[in-house]
Amino acid sequence: MDSKFRRKLDPLDQAFLERAFESAWVEIKQDNRLDAELDSDEGLEATLRRELFEIALSNGIRDVETLRDILLDELSGE
């Protein structure tokens, strides 16, 4: 996880976000639609991490599956 996010989250929150990211990453990589929109996996990864961070902080969500689902819904435009 990006170091600027680590400074604002406790270790448990970091673990939740990392697990949510990894779960979303698997689903997104299987659905290649987003790959065409970004220049690299690094760009996609940075975008996903930033979105997860914002979702978690703005909603106070700590559930991995809920974080993943919200992220995937936002990415799909739902």
C-alpha positions in Angstrom: 0.0 0.0 0.0 1.2 3.5 -0.8 3.2 5.1 2.0 1.0 8.2 2.1 -2.0 6.0 2.9 -0.1 4.0 5.6 0.5 7.2 7.7 -3.3 7.7 8.0 -4.4 4.2 8.7 -3.7 1.8 11.5 -2.3 -1.7 10.7 -5.7 -3.4 10.8 -7.2 -0.9 8.4 -4.3 -1.3 6.1 -4.8 -5.1 6.2 -8.5 -4.6 5.3 -7.7 -2.3 2.4 -5.0 -4.7 1.1 -7.3 -7.7 1.2 -10.1 -5.7 -0.5 -7.6 -4.5 -3.2 -6.3 -8.0 -3.9 -9.9 -9.4 -4.2 -10.9 -6.6 -6.5 -7.7 -6.9 -8.5 -8.4 -10.5 -9.3 -11.9 -9.7 -10.6 -10.7 -6.7 -12.6 -7.9 -8.6 -14.2 -10.3 -11.3 -15.3 -12.5 -8.6 -16.9 -10.1 -6.8 -19.3 -12.3 -3.8 -19.9 -10.3 -1.5 -17.5 -6.9 -2.5 -18.9 -7.7 -0.6 -22.1 -8.5 2.5 -20.2 -5.2 2.8 -18.4 -1.6 2.9 -19.6 -0.3 0.2 -17.2 -1.0 -2.1 -14.4 0.7 0.4 -12.1 -1.8 3.1 -13.2 -4.7 0.8 -12.6 -3.3 -0.3 -9.3 -2.8 3.2 -8.1 -6.3 4.2 -9.1 -7.9 1.2 -7.3 -5.9 1.8 -4.1 -6.8 5.5 -4.1 -10.5 4.7 -4.6 -10.5 2.1 -1.9 -8.9 4.5 0.5 -11.5 7.2 -0.3 -14.4 4.7 0.1 -13.1 3.4 3.4 -12.4 6.9 4.9 -15.6 8.5 3.7 -17.9 5.7 4.7 -16.0 4.2 7.7 -16.3 0.8 6.1 -13.9 -1.9 7.3 -15.5 -5.0 5.8 -13.3 -6.4 3.0 -16.2 -7.7 0.8 -18.2 -4.5 1.1 -15.2 -2.4 0.2 -14.5 -4.6 -2.8 -18.1 -4.6 -3.9 -18.4 -0.8 -3.7 -15.2 -0.4 -5.7 -16.3 -2.8 -8.4 -19.8 -1.1 -8.6 -18.2 2.3 -8.9 -15.8 1.1 -11.7 -18.7 -0.5 -13.6 -20.7 2.7 -13.4 -23.5 1.2 -11.3 
